[in-house]
Amino acid sequence: MEEPTLKSNEYILFLKSFLRSPKYVGSIIPSSRFLANNMVNQVNWLEVKAVAELGSGTGPITRYIHKQVQGSTKVLLFEMDETMRTNLRTTYPNFSCYPDGAHLVECMKQEKIQQLDCIFSGLPFFNFEPALRDTLVDQVYKALKPGGLFIAFQYSLQMKKILSERFIIEKIQLVPFNIPPAFVYVCRKKETIQT
């Protein structure tokens, strides 16, 4: 099967978005196919009924999700940048697009989805204010089914402690063929949280 590729205008769009809000974009170019492929291949797609992607951007990870999803799988994409969100809607008309991952659970109710099997994220969590970061992590936890997967990439290991409070971190893999190199966190929702 043909490898999904980014068009040059998507690199320009991504760079413009980074220049407008570097804190929320986190990188000057989209994720590499190596990173996207690594993340999406962590999942048993035959068992996935509903999935979300936070920070979809120009869609480098979305392309790989699209290749894997079964016909009845529901996919929610979240992207704050309006131009990128419009492009995602056009490219993936069967996926639902929303502007803000901080309202993940509310958007799931609109789509009549009770729980997600898996959530992918390209959000630069550690760049965010602690309140927003906590809200996003809380939304991810509430949205996932028991034992559901949260697969996120980060450019550092700073999120390890925060994520380990709510998730079992099954593995962290370095993907060197990305600019900058990235860590893929594969986390499973804990059944109960110690307080």
HELIX and SHEET records of a PDB file:
HELIX    1   1 SER A    8  ARG A   20  1                                  13    
HELIX    2   2 PRO A   22  VAL A   25  1                                   4    
HELIX    3   3 ARG A   33  VAL A   40  1                                   8    
HELIX    4   4 TRP A   45  GLU A   47  5                                   3    
HELIX    5   5 PRO A   60  GLN A   68  1                                   9    
HELIX    6   6 GLU A   82  THR A   91  1                                  10    
HELIX    7   7 GLY A  101  HIS A  103  5                                   3    
HELIX    8   8 LEU A  104  GLN A  110  1                                   7    
HELIX    9   9 PHE A  125  ASN A  127  5                                   3    
HELIX   10  10 PRO A  130  ALA A  143  1                                  14    
HELIX   11  11 LYS A  160  SER A  164  1                                   5    
SHEET    1   A 7 SER A  96  TYR A  98  0                                        
SHEET    2   A 7 LYS A  74  PHE A  78  1                                        
SHEET    3   A 7 ALA A  50  LEU A  54  1                                        
SHEET    4   A 7 LEU A 116  SER A 121  1                                        
SHEET    5   A 7 LEU A 144  GLN A 154  1                                        
SHEET    6   A 7 ALA A 182  LYS A 189 -1                                        
SHEET    7   A 7 PHE A 167  VAL A 175 -1                                        
END                                                                             
